[in-house]
Every structure is written in structure tokens, then in C-alpha cells.
Amino acid sequence: MTHSTAAKIVSLLAERGETFAVAESLTGGLIGATVTGVPGASAAFVGGVISYATDLKRRLLGVPGDLLAAQGAVHPDVAAAMATGVRSLTGATWAVAVTGVAGPDPQDGRPVGTVFCGVSGPGGSLKVVDLRLTGDRHAIRIHTCEMALDLLLGVVLANSGEHSG
């Protein structure tokens, strides 16, 4: 369940004195809203950026313009740059970013359900996953939120010597 995953992230990072931020595109704030639904979220969550427009990804998050021009906004390197950019912008220990196609139409030559999720962490650590989701626009956005929080939790746990599941 997404709320319990968000609660685990908040608890774990607060305990460690670490923070996190989000950079969202297709989810439009859904990840941030899920996290702030957790009582005490402010102990670890610093905020985020909803960079729905491609140009905002470049101007605010520092995604390279040549990358966006060559590949479009739905690309694994864009997710990585968004995560790195929002982490830098907010000063957070960790950051998670999502970019993708929720539908109803393809975007940048990518089919509906193509989503890239990136996590940026201490020491320049970076992980990006390629999600192929199915369902309507609402389902894809919900699943993206769930998968992003699961990925963040997994990366944080892997970097603490603990294991999930």
C-alpha cells in the first residue's frame, strides 16, 4: 500500500536524520500528496517540483536542453537528471523523479504506459528503472506513484544495510 510505503520512508529517513524530495511530471503532485498524507512527514520530506512542461524540466531542474531536444521528456536520462536536479535544488539527501506517458495519446514516440523513475542519493548514487504500465490514465498515474515510492524505499534500505520484504 502506497501510504504505508510513504510512512516507512518518512520514518526511516527521519530516524537517520535524512531528507527526501520529489520531481514529478505525469503524476502531477500525486507522490507529494501521498507523502504529505503521512503524519509527521515534515520530519523527512522537504518538498518537490511538478515539472509537467518539458521546458520547466530544463529551466528548474537542470535537465540538459540537448537531451530534451534529442530524446523528448520521456527518457531514462531525463528521469535521472530530474532526480539529481531536484535533490540539488532542495538540498535533500534523496530524491525520486518520474516522467512518462499516462495517456491517452503517445508522447515523444513513446507508447502510453512508458514511465521512467529515477532515484538520486548521496555520493552521486543514481538508479533508474523503466516501467511498462497498463491501464487507463488514472491507473498509470497511481501505479507510477506506488512504484516510485517502492523504488525509493528499496534504494534507501539497500543503502542502510537493511532489506525490504
C-alpha positions in Angstrom: 0.0 0.0 0.0 1.4 3.4 -1.0 0.5 5.2 2.2 2.4 2.6 4.3 5.4 2.7 2.0 5.4 6.5 2.3 5.2 6.1 6.1 8.1 3.7 6.1 10.2 6.1 4.0 9.4 9.1 6.3 10.1 7.0 9.5 13.4 5.5 8.2 14.8 8.8 6.9 13.7 10.8 10.0 15.4 8.2 12.2 18.6 8.6 10.1 18.4 12.4 10.0 18.0 12.4 6.2 15.5 14.0 3.9 13.9 13.5 0.5 12.3 15.4 -2.3 10.3 14.6 -5.4 10.3 15.7 -9.0 7.0 14.8 -10.8 5.8 15.0 -14.3 2.9 12.7 -15.2 1.8 12.2 -11.6 1.2 16.0 -11.2 1.8 16.1 -7.4 0.4 12.7 -6.5 3.6 11.4 -5.0 4.0 14.6 -2.9 0.3 14.4 -1.8 0.7 10.8 -0.8 3.8 11.6 1.3 2.2 14.6 3.0 -0.7 12.4 3.9 1.6 10.7 6.4 1.5 12.3 9.9 4.9 13.7 10.7 6.0 13.8 7.0 7.8 17.1 7.6 10.4 15.3 9.6 11.9 14.0 6.3 10.0 15.4 3.3 11.3 18.7 2.1 9.0 19.1 -0.9 9.1 18.8 -4.6 8.7 20.2 -8.1 5.9 19.4 -10.5 7.6 19.9 -13.8 4.8 19.0 -16.2 6.0 21.2 -19.0 9.2 20.0 -20.8 10.8 23.4 -20.6 10.4 23.5 -16.8 12.4 20.3 -16.6 15.2 22.2 -18.2 14.9 25.6 -16.5 14.1 24.5 -13.0 15.6 21.0 -12.7 18.6 21.4 -15.0 17.7 18.7 -17.4 20.0 19.3 -20.4 18.3 21.0 -23.3 20.1 18.9 -25.8 18.9 15.8 -24.2 15.3 17.0 -24.2 15.6 18.1 -27.9 17.1 14.8 -28.9 15.0 12.3 -26.8 12.0 14.2 -25.6 10.9 14.4 -21.9 10.2 10.6 -21.6 13.6 9.1 -21.4 15.6 7.4 -18.6 18.3 10.1 -18.7 15.6 12.7 -18.2 14.4 10.9 -15.1 17.9 10.7 -13.8 18.5 14.4 -14.4 15.2 15.3 -12.8 16.1 13.4 -9.6 19.6 14.9 -9.5 18.2 18.3 -10.2 15.5 18.3 -7.5 18.0 16.9 -5.0 20.4 19.7 -5.7 17.6 22.3 -5.8 16.2 21.3 -2.4 19.3 20.1 -0.6 17.6 16.8 0.2 19.6 13.6 0.9 17.5 11.6 -1.5 15.2 12.4 -4.4 12.8 10.5 -6.6 11.6 11.6 -10.0 9.1 10.3 -12.6 8.5 11.1 -16.2 6.3 9.2 -18.6 3.2 8.8 -20.7 -0.1 8.4 -18.8 -2.2 8.8 -22.0 -4.5 8.9 -23.7 -2.0 9.5 -26.5 1.6 8.5 -27.1 4.3 11.2 -26.4 7.7 11.7 -27.9 7.4 8.4 -29.8 6.7 6.5 -26.5 3.6 4.4 -26.0 1.1 5.0 -23.2 2.3 3.3 -20.0 6.0 4.1 -20.6 7.4 5.5 -17.4 10.9 6.2 -16.1 11.6 6.6 -12.4 14.9 7.8 -11.1 16.4 8.0 -7.6 19.3 10.2 -6.7 21.2 9.8 -3.4 24.3 10.6 -1.5 27.7 10.3 -3.2 26.2 10.7 -6.7 24.3 7.4 -6.4 21.7 7.0 -9.1 19.2 4.3 -10.1 16.7 4.5 -12.9 14.0 1.9 -13.7 11.9 1.5 -16.9 8.3 0.8 -16.1 5.8 -0.5 -18.6 2.4 0.1 -17.1 -1.0 -0.8 -18.3 -4.5 0.6 -17.7 -6.1 4.0 -18.2 -4.6 7.4 -17.3 -5.7 7.2 -13.7 -4.3 3.7 -13.2 -1.0 4.6 -14.8 -0.6 7.6 -12.5 -1.5 5.6 -9.4 0.9 2.8 -10.3 3.6 5.3 -11.1 3.2 6.8 -7.6 3.4 3.3 -6.0 6.4 2.2 -8.0 8.3 5.4 -7.3 7.8 5.1 -3.6 8.7 1.4 -3.7 11.9 2.2 -5.6 12.9 5.0 -3.2 12.3 2.7 -0.2 14.3 -0.1 -1.8 17.2 2.2 -2.6 17.2 3.7 0.8 17.1 0.3 2.5 19.9 -1.0 0.3 22.0 1.9 1.4 21.4 1.2 5.1 22.2 -2.4 5.3 18.5 -3.3 5.8 16.4 -5.3 3.4 12.8 -4.9 2.5 10.2 -7.6 2.1 
